[in-house]
Amino acid sequence: MAIPTSRKTLKIYLAHTLRHKRDFWVVMIAAPIAQFADDFIGPILMSHILTILAFANADHTALHLSQFVPYVAGIILADIFQLAAWNRIVRSVWRLEEQTMQDLSNTAFRHLLTMSQRFFNNRFGGSIVSQVNKFVGSYERLADGLMWTLYKLFIGFVLTIAILVKPAPLYVIGITVLAALYIYAVYRLKRRELRLNEHWSEAENKKTGQLADSITNIAAVKSFAHEQLERKLYRARAQAVTDASLHTMRYTMSSELFTNSIQRLIRFTSIFVSLWLAVNGKVQVGIVYLILTYTGSIMGRLWEMNGFFRNLNRVLGDAREMTEILGTEPEVREPANPEKAHFIRGDIAFRGVTFQHSDDGARIFQNLDVHIKPGEKIGLVGPSGSGKTSLTYLLLRMMDIQKGEIQIDGQNIANVAQQDLRSHIAYVPQEPLMFHRTIMENIRYGQLDASDKQVTSAAKMSNAHEFIQTLPQGYDTLVGERGTKLSGGQRQRVAIARAMLKNAPILVLDEATSALDSESEVLIQDALWKLMEGRTAIVIAHRLSTIQKMDRILVLEKGTIVEQGTHRELLRQQGVYAKLWSHQSGGFIET
């Protein structure tokens, strides 16, 4: 399983790299030229110098320094050229990596935005952030290894063979066979190490998730005095990371002992072959120098390759989870040819809707039929798990039905792009979370082109303006991560202001007043009714006082509408709703 995922990772990286062909090909073409000037011209010229010196000594011929000037000049010019060339290549590699990492970040974020609400409910937010960062950062480490280790090894090997194949064919055959055996051995050993690194990376992600979970819920940790429990849980995660790391280390060191032995064999073989060729008059001393120099260079590259494969395993392990997410199809699919939404009146119809959760198979609705007239105000009540929130999620296409059809103004919402659909619905969830931005920006999220005056007007309608003015920077006050600087009621009022500003034909309120005290709730009720004027509204509420003035109230139990009618009609039926009202009103039943 690990290998196919690794191939997918490499395929994704390559596709994003090739978006920047100019820098890619500059690197691919310029690197061999620069490396030839850097690693090969100097030794070639030095081999000529050594050969001249050897023949002169053998023949007792007088030498003049001027004879070596062209060779020394060539070495100097090659050195200057390679400095300039590598400078240009490094710039291109740097730019290529940064642009590709930017593309990878955008791809990961864009894909995450297509995931369903259930996808995020089943994962730690901190772990997802960690997976994205590892996925993007792994590309840089991989690209550096491929460029500065593997590609340079390949170039060096090809140039070595090209230069020495004619004067020393026996050496070329020997070094090629041994290098191939070495690479194959490293590949086989590192395949198992890849699985160890994936386990190591998974342990690190769980550690990050545990840390994020504890920090996010720090108020609960402190209020329940469970610091010791959280320390214990985190310590276990940290220990798992250490165990995975040490397990990987033991295997890595054992495998490197074997590969190092092969390297030593290659080095000794090159020395023996070069000496044998020289002693038997097969090559000149300059060629022996080239053999030893190039072998040393190849040995260095092979040693670096060992580290590259170790790093490659860690890179692929780190990228694995995000690669799997990128290969996960969105639970809610976009239509192949989306229709333009024509939602003006706000007529909503659930026709024969069947829905069950795919993860646990729990069925929520079976052939549900609901019709909400344009401008009608609907209240949804019922015990937890009755399907109230699921109904609104299906309308927003946060989840998809298995059977039936949901229509708005006679148009099947499954045929409309999700973003287009949701742009026509203002939604205030039970626990509205704020962005770590200013209050002005949080409210303006409902309508990005709204003026400051429009934002202020919405805040006044939602009864938020008064408390905002008391804040140190007013509307420019940063609300903190997830709005932690605001009280629950303040966050809810900001969320309501945001919904007001959106000015959508359909309004969905999921316990929108649940976090408000009684005084704030009374003040906001009038604003909510103003907001609902001329709009179709669906309001979920446990506080029945919130919805008693609704045009119609639907009572849900286990995904079935067991009662419906106005507040007074339902009280007269003396059924489920009447019992709920009696419980909340202290036994008083209106008639």
Buried (B, 14 or more C-beta within 10 A) or exposed (E): EBEEBBEBBBEBBEEBBEEBEEBBEBBBEBBBBBBBBBBBBBBBBBBBBBBBBBBEEEEEEEEEEEEBEEBEEBBEEBEEBBEEBBEEBBEBBEBBBEBBBEBBBEBBEEBBEBBBEBBEEEBBEBBBEBBBBBBBBBBBBBBBBBBBBBBBBBBBBEBBBEBBEEBBEBBBEBBBEBBEEBBEBBEEBBBEBBBBBBBBBBBBBBBBBBBBBBEBBEEEBEEEEBEEEBEEBBEEBBEBBEEBBEEBEEBBEEBBEEBEEBBEEBBEBBBEBBEEBBEEEBBBBBBBBBBBBBBEBBBBBBBBBBEBBBBBBBBBBBBBBBBBBBEEEBBBEBEEEBBEBEBEBBBBBBBEBBBBEEEEEEEBBBEBEBEBBBBBBBBBBBEEBBBBBBBBBBBBBBBBBEEBBBBBBEBBBBBBBBEBBBBBBBBBBBBBEBEBBBBBBBBBBBBEEBEEEBBBBBBBBBBBBEBBEEBEEBBEBBBEEBBBBBBBBBBBBBBBBBBBBBBBBBBBBBBBBBBBEEEBBEBBBEBBEEBBEEBBBBBBBBBBBBBBEBBBBBBBBBBBBBBBBBBEEBBBBEBBBBEBBBEEEEEEEEE
